[in-house]
Amino acid sequence: MKAAYTILVLTISVLLLNGCSKEDETVTNQWVNDTAALYQLNNNKISITEGVAGTLTLSEGNCMPIVDENSTCKVYPVKRTVKVYPYTTMAEAGQNEHVYFTPQAEPVATIESDAEGFYQASLTPGIYSVFIQENGKLYANSFDGQGGINPVQVQQRTVSNLNLKLDYAVY
């Protein structure tokens, strides 16, 4: 009886672990660890005249600064929902698990990045906070000196570049 219970617990654990993953990733080997070429490709896709555009990548593995050809560090583009909010500080947003936030305002733009991680949003001049929707939460890992979360400033007749990074890597 105890053996059957142990097998059941192990089976459930394996199923849960296999089911707990980042959103489905289709890694195109063409772009793994080649962000310079990826950024150039995506800069050529910009079709707006005022707002924000950039590339969304995911970093994972051991990215310690080592000289090892067998490094597990991978940086590659991903598809995600990107949400733009009015400029939001850490004091104005609820914070969960250090990198997930709950802004009090409503988003001013919601866009999807494409298979190469490219996203763009037409915005009027102003300062905004940009979040990545990850597992049903809003992720951000960049801040300014005033506690602003993932800020970007849009100026008149300009497209601001903001490359976003989901970071699961070890440094």
Secondary structure, DSSP 8 states (H G I E B T S, - for coil): -HHHHHHHHHHHHHHHHHH--SS-----GGGTT-HHHHHHHHHTT---SSEEEEEEEEEEEE--S---TT---EEEE---EEEEEE--BTTTSEEETTTEEE-SS--SEEEE--TT-EEEEE--SEEEEEEEEETTEEE---B-TT-BBSEEEE-TT-EEE--EEEEEEE-
